[in-house]
Amino acid sequence: MPEQSLDTMERDDLLCCVRRHSFMMTDLALYLDSHPTDSDALAKFIEHRDLYQQYADAFAARFGALRKDQVSTAEGWLKKQ
């Protein structure tokens, strides 16, 4: 769970969290490619995936889309970074 409210985090802090969880998902996915039955690694992957989604959605709501699937209107392209 986040240490502070997502509503009060600064842009750079949110982006750092997004990147951290994205890296962990990539790292764990590579590990799971060769160890597909490791339930602990799968649980960690799911945990980081959920946190990544939470931080990415909070970032997009406040600062604009990070991914193409987060854009639903022109406003998604227009938010100031």
C-alpha positions as CSV (number, residue, x, y, z in Angstrom):
1,M,0.0,0.0,0.0
2,P,1.3,3.5,-0.7
3,E,2.9,5.3,2.2
4,Q,1.1,8.5,1.5
5,S,-2.1,9.5,-0.3
6,L,-1.8,9.3,-4.0
7,D,-3.7,12.6,-4.1
8,T,-0.9,14.5,-2.3
9,M,2.2,12.9,-4.0
10,E,4.2,15.1,-6.3
11,R,4.5,14.4,-10.0
12,D,8.1,13.1,-9.8
13,D,7.3,10.9,-6.8
14,L,4.3,9.3,-8.6
15,L,6.4,8.7,-11.7
16,C,9.2,7.1,-9.7
17,C,6.6,4.7,-8.2
18,V,5.3,3.9,-11.6
19,R,8.8,3.2,-12.9
20,R,9.7,1.1,-9.9
21,H,6.7,-1.2,-10.2
22,S,7.1,-1.4,-14.0
23,F,10.7,-2.5,-13.5
24,M,9.7,-5.1,-10.9
25,M,7.0,-6.5,-13.2
26,T,9.5,-6.8,-16.1
27,D,12.1,-8.5,-13.8
28,L,9.6,-10.9,-12.3
29,A,8.2,-11.7,-15.8
30,L,11.6,-12.7,-17.0
31,Y,12.1,-14.9,-13.9
32,L,8.7,-16.5,-14.3
33,D,9.5,-17.3,-18.0
34,S,12.0,-19.9,-16.6
35,H,10.3,-20.6,-13.3
36,P,6.6,-20.7,-14.1
37,T,5.6,-22.7,-11.1
38,D,7.1,-20.4,-8.5
39,S,4.0,-19.2,-6.7
40,D,5.9,-16.7,-4.5
41,A,7.2,-15.0,-7.6
42,L,3.8,-15.0,-9.2
43,A,2.3,-13.4,-6.1
44,K,5.0,-10.7,-6.1
45,F,4.3,-10.1,-9.8
46,I,0.6,-9.6,-9.1
47,E,1.3,-7.3,-6.2
48,H,3.6,-5.1,-8.3
49,R,1.1,-5.2,-11.2
50,D,-1.7,-3.9,-9.0
51,L,0.5,-1.2,-7.5
52,Y,1.7,-0.2,-11.0
53,Q,-1.9,0.2,-12.1
54,Q,-2.8,2.2,-9.0
55,Y,0.1,4.6,-9.4
56,A,-0.3,4.9,-13.2
57,D,-4.0,5.7,-12.9
58,A,-3.3,8.3,-10.2
59,F,-0.6,9.9,-12.4
60,A,-2.8,9.9,-15.5
61,A,-5.7,11.5,-13.5
62,R,-3.6,14.4,-12.3
63,F,-0.9,14.9,-14.9
64,G,-2.0,13.2,-18.2
65,A,-1.7,9.8,-19.8
66,L,1.3,7.6,-19.5
67,R,0.0,5.0,-21.8
68,K,-2.1,5.1,-24.9
69,D,-4.9,3.1,-23.2
70,Q,-5.3,5.9,-20.7
71,V,-6.4,8.5,-23.3
72,S,-10.1,8.7,-24.0
73,T,-10.5,12.4,-24.9
74,A,-8.4,15.1,-26.4
75,E,-7.9,16.3,-22.8
76,G,-5.6,13.3,-22.2
77,W,-3.2,14.8,-24.8
78,L,-3.5,18.4,-23.6
79,K,-2.7,18.2,-19.9
80,K,0.4,20.1,-19.0
81,Q,3.4,18.1,-17.9
